[in-house]
Amino acid sequence: MFSFFNKAKLKKDNLIGIAKLIYQDVSDDSWDKENLTKRNLDFTIESIRYIDIYAKRLMNTEFGTELLNKHFDNFAERIGAYIGEVIKNNINQDFYWYEPDSVLNYSPNLDREFRNSNTQSVLYSKKRDMVILPLNVVSQFLKGNSPYNNLLTYVEETIKKNT
């Protein structure tokens, strides 16, 4: 009779602070200092080109792989949060960051979409009952297991699919 009282609640996450760390907490590497700046990383689609170069440098340089091996989760979260914010800002719909367990409890229809993922946050639209997993995509990409050649392709395809 009063089942609406038992409706699961969504728990919001705010990853904008983590996304900003991509330019606020930069390594001593000269390329990083010159390119990972607030001016270059302005949350536009074009700024993903810097993120792609950065990710490839992490994956393909001795310095980068050492950092990636030590701090993989931090890099995946920061890059994923940044990319998610770019997607969110360009879709202009009701996608917000939520804790994944709260989304699963709120919408069991999405169970198969990310049940086996270890993601910490997801972009979810209540109106469309749809989830976007930028942190997972970045994690796969950094591990070399991505269907995307670069992160820009993922961002552009995700925006196009959701607008």
Secondary structure, 3 states (H helix, E strand, C coil): CCHHHHCCCCCECCCHHHHHHHHHCCCCCHHHHHHCCCCCCCCCHHHHHHHHHHHHHHHHCHHHHHHHHHHHHHHHHHHHHHHHHHHHHHHCCCEEEECHHHHHHHCHHHHHHHCCCCCCCEEEECCCCEEECHHHHHHHHHHCCCCCCCHHHHHHHHHHHCC
